[in-house]
Amino acid sequence: MDKRQAKRSSRELTPAEKGRLTEYREQIARELPDLTARDQMRKDARDESTLSGELRRAIRRVTCRWRKLPRARASRRSCSTIS
C-alpha cells in the first residue's frame, strides 16, 4: 500500500513574516544553551543515587500513570503541576 504524500505548497514570505521568523530564530538561539544546561541538571538530579533522586523517580512514575487515566478523572486534579 502506498503512503500518501502531503502536498507541499510554498510561497514567498512577507517582510513582516521574515522579520518574525528572524526574531524567533534569534530568541531560540539565545535560550537554547540555558535550556540545554537546565535539562542536563534535571537529568543529573534524576539519576543521582540519593533519597531525593529516588523521590524524583517515584514522582515521575506516579505522574506518568496519572496522565494515562481517562480525561474525566484526570481533570479533577492537574498532573502538570506535579513534575
URUR-V885334 format. One record per residue. N is the residue number from 0. SS is DSSP state (~ for helix, > for strand, _ for the rest). Layout:
# URUR-V885334
N_SS + N_SS
This chain:
# URUR-V885334
0__ + 1__ + 2__ + 3__ + 4__ + 5__ + 6__ + 7__ + 8__ + 9__ + 10__ + 11__ + 12__ + 13__ + 14_~ + 15_~ + 16_~ + 17_~ + 18_~ + 19_~ + 20_~ + 21_~ + 22_~ + 23_~ + 24_~ + 25_~ + 26_~ + 27_~ + 28_~ + 29_~ + 30_~ + 31_~ + 32_~ + 33_~ + 34_~ + 35_~ + 36_~ + 37_~ + 38_~ + 39_~ + 40_~ + 41_~ + 42_~ + 43_~ + 44_~ + 45_~ + 46_~ + 47__ + 48__ + 49__ + 50_~ + 51_~ + 52_~ + 53_~ + 54_~ + 55_~ + 56_~ + 57_~ + 58_~ + 59_~ + 60_~ + 61_~ + 62_~ + 63_~ + 64_~ + 65_~ + 66_~ + 67__ + 68__ + 69__ + 70_~ + 71_~ + 72_~ + 73_~ + 74__ + 75__ + 76__ + 77__ + 78__ + 79__ + 80__ + 81__ + 82__
